Structures are given as C-alpha cells and as structure tokens.
Amino acid sequence: MDDTAAVFVGLSTLDLAYAVDRYPVEDTKTQAAELFLGAGGPAANAAVTYAFLSGRTPALITALGKNTLAEPIRSDLGQHSVAIVDLTPGGDQQPPVSSIIVATAAATRTIVSLDGSRIDATSGDSVRADLGSAAIVLVDGHYPEPALRIAAAAQAAGVPVVLDAGRWRSVHADLLAHIDIAICSEAFTPPGAQSDSPDAVLDYLHAHGPRWAAVTRGARPICFSAPDARGEVAVPATEAVDTLGAGDILHGAFCHFHTAGETFPDALRHAAEVAAASCRYIGTREWMRH
C-alpha cells in the first residue's frame, strides 16, 4: 500500500435487496421491481466508497473463506478495486447473507441477516505489517479480535483510526481506547448514556478515547464534537428511495475527505452529501453511475 491507502476492517456480507413499492402482506407472493445482488457490510461498503471517490485501492481485512457464497462477494469487491485480506482463507463457513426488502414509497428497508458472530476470525502478525504505510484505518467492530489488534497496531504506528459504530457492542468497551474518530448512528447507546441525547453519547466517547466524535441521525443534522468545537452538520434533503448502506457510504466517504486534508466538520459535510445522493437509487452501487 502507498502512503495514501486506507485499510478497512470488518464485516462482508452477501446482500440480496428486493425493491418493492410497499412492504408485502404476510404469507403472500410479491413481484419485485428491482434486485440488487452484491457485497455488503459496513467495512465492505465503506471500502468500495473510498475506492470510488479516491481512485485508489484500499485493503479490506475481512472473513470470507472458500464457501461458494463467498465468490460473488469476492468478485464484486474486486470489480470495485478493493483488495481483500482474508482472515479465514481456508475456512468453509458460510458468509453472512442479508435478505433485504426496500419499500421505495417510504424509502425504508427491512433487513434479515446473520452477522459475523458465528465466524471465528483471528488476525495474525502478518496483518499488521502493512498498517504503517496506511493513511487511515476504519474498524466496524464485527470481528472483535482483529478489530482490537489492528486498531492498537495502527494507533502505535500513528495512523488515525475511525470507528463505525451502529449499535453498542461489548467490544467497544475495549476498542474505544484505540479510536481517534468515532462516527456513530443514533442507535448507538453506551452504558449509562441517554438514548435520546447525542451530547451524552459524545461526552461518553470523549471520556473513553476518541478526540473527534459524531452522531448521525438519518435525515436530521449530524451532531459532532471536536477538541475545538461542537456543533451540527446539515444533511442535504433528497428524494430518497433506498437508504440501504447509506451509513456505510458516509463512513467510506468521510475517510476519503479526511485523508484529503479536510477539517472534521467539512469531511462530515461532504460525506453526508455523498450518502444522501446514494439514497436516490436502489442498492449501494447505482449512485456511482450518476
């Protein structure tokens, strides 16, 4: 990797997303208008976004194995210039598969999936070797041992570490000490913090490691806190039809704008613009063609 490369650590899934006008009635058959089939997962979608925006080839440290269902994931990531570092190259486990219904009239999605908790993914010392040449590392916490080890190695090498935190996970109690920048969803509620108080979440994050932190809230402004400022970043209004992966895309875009030298709020603002634009199209790739 060159000195402007990025490393993404975490979950890869096989996503099957069906677009319908509205949610099906229980125990019926419904004809979908569109189908998206491709790689998904927070770290994977972020890596694809970073690759597209930067024109560079990031590394994705994830668990795929040799199961046949891993092949379409591997193929999609390769087509989008993401270099895969497989933590389980000889594993025959089935990768997580997400079945997604996108209700375009309401611009909402419902996901049924298995996460990576059933996969034993451990990182060896060889995974650490390239981190010193990376400009940024993002972890999503789905594979706790690799996330902790790689975040600590990046921190020791002086490489900024970004956390994508959707919901509170037990690994966060240890992981936050190795995080420089935490960007969390409004569903992220640390122990003792009010679920409806972004300020309480931001205070918690600062007290446990990250110097820069943000809480995304869908179409509402992003709340952020930095050593020299606290405020909000507006999210552009858009005619959304599909919000699938918008948070992942925001994280990948943020990594691009951050490594390009933008300030924390500016990187968040531009990342929000990219994420909002992605919601105008079905799936997590179509926005790139527009």
C-alpha positions as CSV (number, residue, x, y, z in Angstrom):
1,M,0.0,0.0,0.0
2,D,1.2,3.5,-0.7
3,D,1.1,6.4,1.7
4,T,-2.4,7.4,0.9
5,A,-4.0,4.0,1.1
6,A,-6.8,3.1,3.5
7,V,-7.5,-0.1,5.5
8,F,-11.0,-1.2,6.4
9,V,-11.5,-4.0,9.0
10,G,-14.8,-5.8,9.5
11,L,-17.8,-7.4,8.1
12,S,-18.5,-8.5,4.5
13,T,-21.9,-10.0,3.6
14,L,-23.8,-11.1,0.5
15,D,-26.7,-8.7,0.1
16,L,-29.9,-9.6,-1.8
17,A,-32.1,-6.5,-1.8
18,Y,-35.5,-6.5,-3.5
19,A,-37.2,-3.2,-4.3
20,V,-41.0,-3.1,-3.9
21,D,-43.4,-0.2,-3.7
22,R,-44.5,-1.1,-0.2
23,Y,-43.9,-4.0,2.2
24,P,-45.6,-7.3,1.3
25,V,-48.5,-8.6,3.2
26,E,-47.6,-11.6,5.4
27,D,-47.9,-15.0,3.6
28,T,-48.2,-13.6,0.1
29,K,-46.0,-13.6,-3.0
30,T,-44.8,-10.2,-4.3
31,Q,-43.2,-9.3,-7.6
32,A,-40.1,-7.1,-7.1
33,A,-39.4,-4.1,-9.3
34,E,-35.6,-4.4,-9.0
35,L,-32.9,-6.7,-7.4
36,F,-29.5,-5.7,-6.1
37,L,-27.0,-8.5,-5.5
38,G,-23.6,-7.7,-4.3
39,A,-21.2,-7.4,-1.4
40,G,-22.5,-5.6,1.7
41,G,-21.5,-5.0,5.3
42,P,-20.2,-1.8,7.0
43,A,-16.5,-2.2,6.3
44,A,-17.0,-3.6,2.8
45,N,-19.4,-0.8,1.6
46,A,-17.1,1.8,3.2
47,A,-14.1,0.4,1.3
48,V,-15.9,0.4,-2.0
49,T,-16.9,4.0,-1.5
50,Y,-13.4,5.0,-0.6
51,A,-12.1,3.3,-3.7
52,F,-14.5,5.0,-5.9
53,L,-14.0,8.5,-4.6
54,S,-10.2,8.3,-4.2
55,G,-9.3,6.3,-7.3
56,R,-7.1,4.2,-5.0
57,T,-7.2,0.6,-3.9
58,P,-7.9,0.2,-0.2
59,A,-7.4,-3.0,1.7
60,L,-10.4,-4.8,3.3
61,I,-9.5,-7.1,6.1
62,T,-12.5,-9.4,6.5
63,A,-13.5,-13.1,6.7
64,L,-14.7,-14.8,3.5
65,G,-13.3,-18.3,3.3
66,K,-13.8,-20.8,0.5
67,N,-17.5,-21.3,0.6
68,T,-19.1,-20.9,-2.8
69,L,-21.3,-18.0,-1.4
70,A,-18.1,-16.0,-0.8
71,E,-17.3,-15.9,-4.6
72,P,-19.9,-13.3,-5.5
73,I,-18.7,-11.1,-2.6
74,R,-15.1,-11.5,-3.7
75,S,-16.0,-10.8,-7.3
76,D,-18.0,-7.6,-6.5
77,L,-15.3,-6.2,-4.3
78,G,-12.6,-6.9,-6.9
79,Q,-14.7,-5.2,-9.6
80,H,-14.7,-2.1,-7.3
81,S,-11.0,-2.0,-6.8
82,V,-10.9,-3.3,-3.2
83,A,-8.0,-5.6,-2.2
84,I,-9.2,-8.4,0.1
85,V,-7.1,-9.7,3.0
86,D,-9.0,-12.8,4.1
87,L,-8.7,-13.7,7.8
88,T,-10.1,-17.2,7.1
89,P,-8.7,-18.2,3.7
90,G,-9.2,-21.9,4.4
91,G,-12.5,-21.6,6.2
92,D,-15.6,-23.4,4.8
93,Q,-18.0,-21.3,6.8
94,Q,-21.0,-19.7,5.0
95,P,-20.6,-16.0,4.8
96,P,-23.4,-13.8,6.3
97,V,-26.2,-13.4,3.8
98,S,-28.6,-10.4,4.2
99,S,-32.1,-10.6,2.7
100,I,-33.4,-7.0,2.3
101,I,-36.8,-5.6,1.4
102,V,-36.6,-2.0,0.2
103,A,-40.0,-0.2,0.3
104,T,-39.4,2.6,-2.2
105,A,-42.6,4.6,-1.4
106,A,-41.5,5.1,2.2
107,A,-37.7,4.9,1.5
108,T,-37.3,2.4,4.2
109,R,-35.6,-1.0,4.3
110,T,-36.0,-4.1,6.5
111,I,-33.0,-6.5,6.8
112,V,-32.9,-10.1,7.9
113,S,-29.3,-11.3,8.3
114,L,-26.8,-13.2,10.3
115,D,-23.8,-11.1,11.3
116,G,-20.3,-12.4,11.7
117,S,-20.7,-13.6,15.3
118,R,-20.6,-17.2,14.2
119,I,-17.3,-16.9,12.4
120,D,-14.1,-17.4,14.2
121,A,-11.9,-14.7,12.6
122,T,-8.5,-14.1,14.1
123,S,-5.7,-11.9,12.7
124,G,-2.1,-12.9,12.6
125,D,1.0,-10.8,12.9
126,S,1.2,-10.7,9.1
127,V,-1.9,-8.5,9.0
128,R,-0.1,-5.8,11.0
129,A,2.7,-5.4,8.6
130,D,1.1,-3.0,6.1
131,L,-0.5,-0.7,8.5
132,G,2.4,1.7,8.9
133,S,2.0,2.8,5.3
134,A,-1.7,3.4,5.6
135,A,-3.2,6.9,5.9
136,I,-6.3,5.8,7.8
137,V,-7.8,2.7,9.3
138,L,-11.6,2.0,9.8
139,V,-13.0,-0.7,12.0
140,D,-16.6,-1.7,12.4
141,G,-16.1,-4.0,15.4
142,H,-17.8,-7.0,13.9
143,Y,-14.8,-9.2,14.3
144,P,-13.6,-8.2,17.8
145,E,-10.1,-9.8,18.0
146,P,-8.9,-8.4,14.6
147,A,-10.5,-5.1,15.3
148,L,-8.7,-4.7,18.6
149,R,-5.4,-5.9,17.4
150,I,-5.3,-3.9,14.2
151,A,-6.7,-0.7,15.9
152,A,-3.9,-1.0,18.5
153,A,-1.3,-1.6,15.8
154,A,-2.5,1.4,13.8
155,Q,-2.5,3.6,16.9
156,A,1.0,2.6,17.7
157,A,2.1,3.5,14.2
158,G,0.4,6.9,14.4
159,V,-2.3,6.0,11.8
160,P,-5.7,7.6,12.5
161,V,-8.3,5.0,13.5
162,V,-12.0,5.6,12.7
163,L,-14.8,3.6,14.3
164,D,-18.1,2.9,12.5
165,A,-20.5,2.2,15.4
166,G,-24.0,1.2,14.6
167,R,-25.1,-0.2,17.9
168,W,-23.3,-0.7,21.2
169,R,-21.3,-3.9,21.2
170,S,-19.3,-5.3,24.1
171,V,-16.1,-5.0,22.1
172,H,-16.5,-1.2,22.2
173,A,-15.6,-1.1,25.9
174,D,-12.0,-2.1,25.0
175,L,-11.9,-0.8,21.4
176,L,-12.6,2.9,22.1
177,A,-9.2,3.4,23.8
178,H,-7.7,2.8,20.3
179,I,-10.0,5.1,18.4
180,D,-9.2,8.6,17.2
181,I,-12.5,9.3,15.4
182,A,-15.9,7.7,16.3
183,I,-18.8,8.2,13.9
184,C,-21.9,6.5,15.4
185,S,-25.5,6.1,14.5
186,E,-28.3,7.4,16.8
187,A,-28.9,3.8,17.8
188,F,-25.5,3.7,19.5
189,T,-26.2,3.9,23.2
190,P,-23.2,3.3,25.5
191,P,-23.9,2.1,29.1
192,G,-25.4,4.8,31.2
193,A,-25.9,7.3,28.3
194,Q,-29.3,8.6,27.3
195,S,-30.5,7.1,24.1
196,D,-32.1,10.4,23.0
197,S,-29.1,12.6,23.9
198,P,-26.4,13.0,21.3
199,D,-24.4,15.2,23.7
200,A,-24.3,12.4,26.3
201,V,-23.0,10.0,23.7
202,L,-20.4,12.5,22.5
203,D,-19.3,13.1,26.1
204,Y,-19.0,9.3,26.7
205,L,-16.9,8.9,23.6
206,H,-14.5,11.6,24.6
207,A,-14.1,10.2,28.0
208,H,-13.2,6.8,26.7
209,G,-10.7,7.6,23.9
210,P,-11.8,9.4,20.7
211,R,-10.9,13.1,20.3
212,W,-13.3,13.6,17.4
213,A,-16.8,12.1,17.5
214,A,-20.1,12.4,15.6
215,V,-23.7,11.0,15.8
216,T,-25.6,10.6,12.6
217,R,-29.4,10.9,12.8
218,G,-30.7,9.9,9.4
219,A,-32.0,13.0,7.5
220,R,-31.5,15.2,10.6
221,P,-28.3,17.1,11.2
222,I,-25.2,15.2,12.3
223,C,-24.1,16.2,15.8
224,F,-20.3,16.4,16.1
225,S,-17.7,17.3,18.7
226,A,-14.0,18.1,18.2
227,P,-11.3,19.4,20.6
228,D,-12.0,23.0,19.5
229,A,-15.7,22.9,18.6
230,R,-19.1,21.2,19.0
231,G,-22.0,21.7,16.6
232,E,-24.1,20.3,13.8
233,V,-23.7,19.5,10.1
234,A,-26.7,19.7,7.9
235,V,-27.7,16.6,5.8
236,P,-28.9,17.6,2.3
237,A,-32.5,17.0,1.5
238,T,-33.0,14.3,-1.1
239,E,-35.8,12.3,-2.8
240,A,-34.8,9.1,-1.2
241,V,-36.0,5.7,-2.5
242,D,-33.5,3.4,-0.7
243,T,-31.4,4.1,2.4
244,L,-29.6,0.7,2.3
245,G,-25.9,1.2,3.2
246,A,-26.1,5.0,3.4
247,G,-24.3,5.0,6.8
248,D,-21.6,2.7,5.4
249,I,-21.2,5.0,2.4
250,L,-20.9,8.0,4.7
251,H,-18.1,6.4,6.6
252,G,-16.1,5.5,3.5
253,A,-16.6,9.0,2.1
254,F,-15.5,10.5,5.4
255,C,-12.3,8.5,5.2
256,H,-11.6,9.9,1.7
257,F,-12.3,13.5,2.6
258,H,-10.4,13.2,5.9
259,T,-7.3,11.8,4.2
260,A,-7.6,14.6,1.6
261,G,-6.9,17.1,4.4
262,E,-10.4,18.4,5.1
263,T,-11.4,19.6,8.6
264,F,-13.6,17.3,10.7
265,P,-16.9,19.1,10.0
266,D,-16.1,19.7,6.3
267,A,-15.3,16.0,5.9
268,L,-18.6,15.1,7.6
269,R,-20.5,17.6,5.5
270,H,-19.1,16.3,2.2
271,A,-19.6,12.6,3.3
272,A,-23.2,13.4,4.1
273,E,-23.7,14.8,0.6
274,V,-22.4,11.6,-0.9
275,A,-24.5,9.4,1.4
276,A,-27.6,11.5,0.6
277,A,-27.0,11.1,-3.1
278,S,-26.8,7.3,-2.7
279,C,-30.3,7.2,-1.3
280,R,-31.7,8.3,-4.6
281,Y,-31.0,4.9,-6.2
282,I,-31.7,1.3,-5.5
283,G,-28.8,-0.7,-4.0
284,T,-25.4,0.5,-2.8
285,R,-23.6,0.9,-6.2
286,E,-26.0,2.7,-8.6
287,W,-25.2,6.1,-7.2
288,M,-21.7,5.8,-8.6
289,R,-23.0,5.7,-12.2
290,H,-24.7,9.1,-11.7
